[in-house]
Amino acid sequence: MRKMVVAALLACVPMAAVAQPVKLKMATFSPDTERLYNTVKKPWVAAVNKAAGGAIEIELYPNGALGRAPQQQAQMVIDGVSDIGFIVPPFTPGRFPDTEVIELPGMFQDLAEATRVYTNLVRNGAIKDYGDYYPIAMWGTPPFSLHSNFPINSIKDLKGKRVRGSGVIQIESLKALGAVTVGMPPTEVPEALSRRTIDASTSQPAVLYDFGLDRVTTHHYFIRLGAVPLAIVMNKQKFESLPKAGQDAIRKYDMDYINKLYIDSMLEYDSSLVKKLESDPKRKVVFPDAADQKAAQVAFEPVIKGWAGKSPRHAEVYKALVSEIDKDRGGRK
């Protein structure tokens, strides 16, 4: 009888010794209905969890379940409220000073170029903002455009209008075009447009639809403002504490893999939404002609030079940006 009891206890040891997966919380303030969530964030989590073989388990918390304020997401990762976070660096001015270079107006052709350049600048150490984090993805949006409830046919129509912008660089770019600027997170913009407390907002097509700006705007002016940097980052100490299988799974699917998901999904989506706007007879879509685009670039030049001239560090980062853009375009000729 005693031998049977001992044998039974020993049989239980392997089961008890099986390690439970390390649970990781991934926060995103954006809705679970958005394209980015369903075609990029969810598939990335699924791929990592599968590759980890039970060592880790990432759980997604969309809709601001761990914290709704976009400007708090970066600190939530540091504080351990979330382990992995989707962040928008411009929403926390001063925290990611090098990354501001991605926002300079008129620099990028599309989101794919912005994403490749931003990623390479982080990888090669030209952008040094992420020492407290393990960078998982660095994305650039399409160049931001303007969406309003009044006609915009040229940059002259912006003079004196109340326009919402995000981030220091975008605000300065709007001022250079003659607008009166208002800062607010994207979640508050639809109501502000509806109440006419602002006349227009900067946006990209995906945000226009995902956050409901399409319901309160009828005019769309595709001036090429700066791209907005987006990132997925993990608490660095938490990453380093993970079992090797967990670290290897995240490394396998960070940067190149997740960036491809982003570019393949969002480039097509962005194009389809622009066509959707153009096909709606209730909307007016304007692409600046060569003269208007040139006038805008002339207005933007002091913003670019002003940022680059703030310090030797800014000058160094700007030089690295221009070099990386030239390299990226040269490699695609």
PELINLIN-V737864 format. One record per residue. N is the residue number from 0. SS is DSSP state (helix for helix, strand for strand, loop for the rest). OMEGA is omega as a letter, one per 40 degrees, with the letter a starting at -180 (* if undefined). NEAR is the number of other ideal C-beta (glycine too) atoms within 12 Angstrom. Layout:
{{N/SS/OMEGA/NEAR} {N/SS/OMEGA/NEAR}}
//
This chain:
{{0/loop/i/7} {1/helix/i/8} {2/helix/a/9} {3/helix/i/10} {4/helix/i/11} {5/helix/a/12} {6/helix/i/12} {7/helix/i/13} {8/helix/i/14} {9/helix/i/14} {10/helix/a/13} {11/helix/a/13} {12/helix/a/12} {13/helix/i/10} {14/helix/a/12} {15/helix/a/11} {16/helix/a/10} {17/loop/a/11} {18/loop/i/18} {19/loop/i/13} {20/loop/i/22} {21/strand/a/26} {22/strand/i/22} {23/strand/i/36} {24/strand/i/29} {25/strand/a/41} {26/strand/i/40} {27/loop/a/43} {28/loop/a/37} {29/loop/a/35} {30/loop/i/25} {31/loop/i/19} {32/loop/a/18} {33/loop/i/28} {34/helix/a/31} {35/helix/i/39} {36/helix/a/31} {37/helix/a/25} {38/helix/a/24} {39/helix/a/37} {40/helix/a/40} {41/helix/i/26} {42/helix/i/24} {43/helix/i/39} {44/helix/i/35} {45/helix/a/23} {46/helix/a/22} {47/helix/a/39} {48/helix/i/29} {49/helix/a/20} {50/helix/a/25} {51/helix/i/30} {52/loop/i/18} {53/loop/a/18} {54/loop/i/26} {55/strand/i/35} {56/strand/i/28} {57/strand/i/40} {58/strand/a/25} {59/strand/i/33} {60/strand/a/30} {61/loop/i/29} {62/loop/i/19} {63/loop/a/25} {64/loop/i/20} {65/loop/a/28} {66/loop/a/26} {67/loop/a/22} {68/loop/i/24} {69/helix/a/34} {70/helix/a/29} {71/helix/a/25} {72/helix/a/38} {73/helix/i/40} {74/helix/i/25} {75/helix/i/34} {76/helix/i/39} {77/helix/a/25} {78/helix/a/20} {79/loop/i/20} {80/loop/i/24} {81/loop/i/37} {82/loop/i/38} {83/strand/a/45} {84/strand/i/50} {85/strand/a/44} {86/strand/i/45} {87/loop/a/42} {88/helix/a/45} {89/helix/a/43} {90/helix/i/35} {91/loop/a/30} {92/loop/i/22} {93/loop/a/16} {94/loop/a/29} {95/loop/a/38} {96/loop/i/27} {97/helix/a/33} {98/helix/i/48} {99/helix/a/43} {100/helix/i/47} {101/helix/a/51} {102/helix/a/47} {103/loop/a/45} {104/loop/i/43} {105/loop/a/30} {106/loop/a/39} {107/loop/i/36} {108/loop/a/21} {109/loop/a/28} {110/helix/i/38} {111/helix/i/31} {112/helix/i/32} {113/helix/a/44} {114/helix/a/41} {115/helix/a/34} {116/helix/i/42} {117/helix/i/50} {118/helix/a/38} {119/helix/i/29} {120/helix/i/37} {121/helix/a/41} {122/helix/a/22} {123/loop/i/18} {124/loop/i/16} {125/loop/i/30} {126/loop/a/34} {127/loop/a/22} {128/loop/a/32} {129/loop/a/36} {130/loop/i/18} {131/loop/a/24} {132/strand/i/37} {133/strand/a/31} {134/strand/i/41} {135/strand/i/45} {136/strand/i/43} {137/strand/a/45} {138/strand/i/47} {139/strand/i/48} {140/loop/i/47} {141/loop/i/38} {142/loop/a/38} {143/loop/a/48} {144/strand/a/44} {145/strand/a/46} {146/strand/a/45} {147/strand/i/37} {148/loop/i/31} {149/loop/a/25} {150/loop/i/22} {151/loop/i/38} {152/loop/i/21} {153/loop/a/24} {154/helix/i/35} {155/helix/a/21} {156/helix/a/26} {157/helix/a/37} {158/loop/i/19} {159/loop/a/17} {160/loop/a/31} {161/strand/a/28} {162/strand/i/46} {163/strand/i/40} {164/strand/i/41} {165/loop/i/43} {166/loop/a/45} {167/helix/a/32} {168/helix/a/42} {169/helix/i/46} {170/helix/i/30} {171/helix/i/33} {172/helix/i/46} {173/helix/i/43} {174/helix/i/28} {175/helix/i/35} {176/loop/i/42} {177/loop/a/22} {178/loop/i/37} {179/strand/a/21} {180/strand/i/30} {181/strand/i/26} {182/strand/i/28} {183/loop/i/28} {184/loop/a/30} {185/helix/a/41} {186/helix/a/27} {187/helix/a/26} {188/helix/a/39} {189/helix/a/29} {190/helix/i/21} {191/helix/i/28} {192/helix/a/36} {193/helix/a/18} {194/loop/a/14} {195/loop/i/16} {196/loop/i/21} {197/loop/a/34} {198/loop/a/34} {199/strand/i/43} {200/strand/i/49} {201/strand/i/51} {202/strand/i/42} {203/loop/a/46} {204/helix/a/37} {205/helix/i/41} {206/helix/i/40} {207/helix/a/41} {208/helix/a/30} {209/helix/a/33} {210/loop/i/36} {211/loop/i/25} {212/helix/i/38} {213/helix/a/28} {214/helix/a/19} {215/helix/i/28} {216/loop/i/42} {217/loop/a/25} {218/strand/a/31} {219/strand/a/39} {220/strand/a/42} {221/loop/i/33} {222/loop/a/44} {223/loop/i/35} {224/loop/i/51} {225/loop/i/44} {226/loop/i/47} {227/loop/i/45} {228/strand/i/48} {229/strand/a/48} {230/strand/i/44} {231/strand/a/48} {232/strand/i/43} {233/strand/i/41} {234/strand/a/33} {235/helix/i/23} {236/helix/i/17} {237/helix/i/31} {238/helix/a/31} {239/helix/i/16} {240/helix/a/18} {241/loop/i/31} {242/loop/a/22} {243/helix/a/17} {244/helix/i/23} {245/helix/i/34} {246/helix/a/27} {247/helix/a/19} {248/helix/i/33} {249/helix/i/41} {250/helix/a/23} {251/helix/a/22} {252/helix/i/31} {253/loop/i/33} {254/loop/a/29} {255/helix/a/21} {256/helix/a/25} {257/helix/i/39} {258/helix/i/36} {259/helix/i/25} {260/helix/a/33} {261/helix/a/42} {262/helix/a/32} {263/helix/a/20} {264/helix/a/30} {265/helix/i/39} {266/helix/i/33} {267/helix/a/21} {268/helix/i/30} {269/helix/i/37} {270/helix/a/20} {271/helix/a/18} {272/helix/i/32} {273/helix/i/28} {274/helix/i/15} {275/helix/i/20} {276/helix/a/32} {277/helix/a/19} {278/helix/a/12} {279/loop/a/18} {280/loop/i/9} {281/loop/a/15} {282/loop/i/26} {283/strand/i/23} {284/strand/a/30} {285/strand/i/27} {286/loop/a/23} {287/loop/i/31} {288/loop/a/16} {289/helix/a/10} {290/helix/a/13} {291/helix/i/25} {292/helix/i/25} {293/helix/i/18} {294/helix/i/22} {295/helix/a/37} {296/helix/i/26} {297/helix/i/19} {298/helix/a/31} {299/helix/a/33} {300/helix/i/22} {301/helix/i/19} {302/helix/i/35} {303/helix/a/30} {304/helix/i/18} {305/helix/i/23} {306/helix/a/35} {307/helix/a/26} {308/loop/a/16} {309/loop/a/22} {310/loop/i/15} {311/helix/i/11} {312/helix/i/21} {313/helix/i/26} {314/helix/i/20} {315/helix/a/23} {316/helix/i/35} {317/helix/i/33} {318/helix/i/18} {319/helix/i/29} {320/helix/a/40} {321/helix/i/23} {322/helix/a/20} {323/helix/i/33} {324/helix/i/30} {325/helix/a/17} {326/helix/a/20} {327/helix/a/27} {328/helix/i/19} {329/helix/a/10} {330/loop/a/13} {331/loop/i/14} {332/loop/*/7}}
//
